[in-house]
């Protein structure tokens, strides 16, 4: 019996929209000591231009 579908064909079907994960590092002054603390989060974006529109103040 001949193989009707290759591995490459299977991966093409399941390909969803591509997203990038970007690490956002924000420096926040510590309320007790006044020194800087760094908060890290990962954000998923489709394009790097979306980062300009996002609000990271929280």
Sine and cosine of phi, psi and omega as CSV:
sin_phi,cos_phi,sin_psi,cos_psi,sin_omega,cos_omega
0.00,0.00,0.65,-0.76,-0.01,-1.00
-1.00,0.04,0.55,-0.84,0.02,-1.00
-0.98,0.18,0.80,-0.60,-0.07,-1.00
-1.00,-0.05,-0.33,0.94,-0.07,-1.00
-0.70,-0.72,0.73,-0.68,0.03,-1.00
-0.99,-0.11,0.16,-0.99,0.02,-1.00
-0.90,0.45,-0.59,0.81,0.03,-1.00
-0.89,0.46,-0.60,0.80,0.04,-1.00
-0.92,0.40,-0.60,0.80,0.00,-1.00
-0.92,0.39,-0.65,0.76,-0.03,-1.00
-0.95,0.31,-0.48,0.88,0.04,-1.00
-0.92,0.40,-0.57,0.82,-0.02,-1.00
-0.93,0.36,-0.63,0.78,-0.12,-0.99
-1.00,0.06,0.03,1.00,-0.07,-1.00
-0.95,0.32,0.92,-0.40,0.02,-1.00
-1.00,-0.07,-0.08,-1.00,0.01,-1.00
-0.93,0.38,0.63,-0.78,-0.09,-1.00
-0.99,0.10,0.72,-0.70,0.05,-1.00
-0.81,-0.59,0.50,-0.86,0.08,-1.00
-0.95,-0.30,0.53,-0.85,0.09,-1.00
-0.93,-0.36,0.83,-0.56,-0.08,-1.00
-0.90,-0.44,0.70,-0.71,0.04,-1.00
-1.00,0.01,0.83,-0.56,0.00,-1.00
-0.95,-0.32,0.83,-0.55,0.01,-1.00
-0.91,-0.41,0.81,-0.59,-0.05,-1.00
-0.82,-0.57,0.75,-0.67,0.05,-1.00
-1.00,-0.02,0.82,-0.58,-0.04,-1.00
-0.80,-0.60,0.74,-0.67,0.04,-1.00
-0.94,0.35,0.69,-0.73,0.01,-1.00
-0.96,0.27,0.72,-0.70,-0.04,-1.00
-0.93,0.37,-0.50,0.87,-0.06,-1.00
-0.99,0.12,-0.77,0.64,-0.13,-0.99
-0.98,-0.21,-0.33,0.95,-0.02,-1.00
0.99,0.11,-0.06,1.00,0.03,-1.00
-0.99,0.16,0.22,-0.98,-0.03,-1.00
-0.99,0.10,0.68,-0.73,0.16,-0.99
-0.91,-0.42,0.56,-0.83,-0.02,-1.00
-0.93,-0.37,0.83,-0.55,0.03,-1.00
-0.97,-0.25,0.75,-0.66,-0.05,-1.00
-0.89,-0.45,0.71,-0.71,0.10,-0.99
-0.63,-0.77,0.41,-0.91,0.09,-1.00
-0.96,-0.30,0.70,-0.71,-0.02,-1.00
-0.81,-0.58,0.70,-0.72,0.06,-1.00
-0.99,-0.12,0.77,-0.64,0.00,-1.00
-0.70,-0.71,0.43,-0.90,0.07,-1.00
-0.99,0.10,-0.59,0.81,-0.05,-1.00
-0.63,-0.78,0.52,-0.85,-0.02,-1.00
-0.92,0.40,-0.34,0.94,0.04,-1.00
-0.92,0.39,-0.37,0.93,0.03,-1.00
-0.92,0.38,-0.40,0.92,-0.02,-1.00
-0.90,0.44,-0.52,0.86,0.02,-1.00
-0.92,0.40,-0.48,0.87,-0.05,-1.00
-1.00,0.09,-0.29,0.96,-0.07,-1.00
-0.99,0.16,0.50,-0.86,0.01,-1.00
-0.96,-0.28,0.88,-0.47,-0.04,-1.00
-0.93,-0.37,0.40,0.92,-0.08,-1.00
-0.98,0.20,-0.28,0.96,-0.04,-1.00
-0.99,0.11,0.00,0.00,0.00,0.00
